[in-house]
Every structure is written in C-alpha cells, then in structure tokens.
C-alpha cells in the first residue's frame, strides 16, 4: 500500500497544500477506523482497517513537509528527531496503557479511546498548527 499511497499522497499534497491534504486524509483514516468498529462482518472490518492504513500512507509526505517547513533549516535534524520522539515514547508506553484499558473496560474500549485521541490530534492540527507563508 505504501508503494502506491506515499508517492500519490506527495503529489496530491503538493497540489492541494500540505495542511489541507493532511487534514483530509487523516479525517478519512479516522472515519474508516471508526466505521470499522461498527460493522458486523469481519471481512469488511479488515477492508476498513486496511483503508485506514492506506489513508495514513497518503499523509506521510504532507506530514514530513509540514515538519520541514516548521523547523529552522539549520536545526532540521533536531526537528525531525523531536518529531519522532513522541511516537517512540508512546510505542513503549501505549501497550501498557492499552492493556489496562482493555482489562478494566473491555477490548473495544481501546479503539474508542484511540479514535477520540486521533480526532483531538486532528483538531490540534486544524486549529493549532500555523504554517509559514
């Protein structure tokens, strides 16, 4: 999926604007994940979950472009290091938090919590990220 989606996403991000494109594909990604939770068919769940990943790949170029434009050119390496740091930290912490949520509230609660967090992040992108002209 990434072989097709990543270059296509880069082309479309350049055409429509990185922030706008990223908002669109992340919205589609999160909506497909949310809908996947409510379908009774396992095959349809798998298709929607893969679609979620496809939309995430479509946003990779826009995400990197935004990161580059927000980092000072002389400190771009530090900018990317800090960009990947939260994901690395959460990669270590998230399984523990998810296991706790699953044990206390049930397995599907993890998905609901994730979707809420995703949409909060989308709102931060929409209203909190100001790109230089």
C-alpha positions, 0 to 999 in steps of 0.5 A, spaced: 500 500 500 505 504 501 508 503 494 502 506 491 499 511 497 506 515 499 508 517 492 500 519 490 499 522 497 506 527 495 503 529 489 496 530 491 499 534 497 503 538 493 497 540 489 492 541 494 497 544 500 500 540 505 495 542 511 489 541 507 491 534 504 493 532 511 487 534 514 483 530 509 486 524 509 487 523 516 479 525 517 478 519 512 483 514 516 479 516 522 472 515 519 474 508 516 477 506 523 471 508 526 466 505 521 470 499 522 468 498 529 461 498 527 460 493 522 458 486 523 462 482 518 469 481 519 471 481 512 469 488 511 472 490 518 479 488 515 477 492 508 476 498 513 482 497 517 486 496 511 483 503 508 485 506 514 492 504 513 492 506 506 489 513 508 495 514 513 500 512 507 497 518 503 499 523 509 506 521 510 509 526 505 504 532 507 506 530 514 514 530 513 513 537 509 509 540 514 515 538 519 520 541 514 517 547 513 516 548 521 523 547 523 529 552 522 533 549 516 539 549 520 536 545 526 532 540 521 535 534 524 533 536 531 526 537 528 525 531 525 528 527 531 523 531 536 518 529 531 519 522 532 520 522 539 513 522 541 511 516 537 517 512 540 515 514 547 508 512 546 510 505 542 513 503 549 508 506 553 501 505 549 501 497 550 501 498 557 496 503 557 492 499 552 492 493 556 489 496 562 484 499 558 482 493 555 482 489 562 478 494 566 473 496 560 473 491 555 477 490 548 473 495 544 474 500 549 481 501 546 479 503 539 474 508 542 479 511 546 484 511 540 479 514 535 477 520 540 485 521 541 486 521 533 480 526 532 483 531 538 490 530 534 486 532 528 483 538 531 490 540 534 492 540 527 486 544 524 486 549 529 493 549 532 498 548 527 500 555 523 504 554 517 509 559 514 507 563 508 
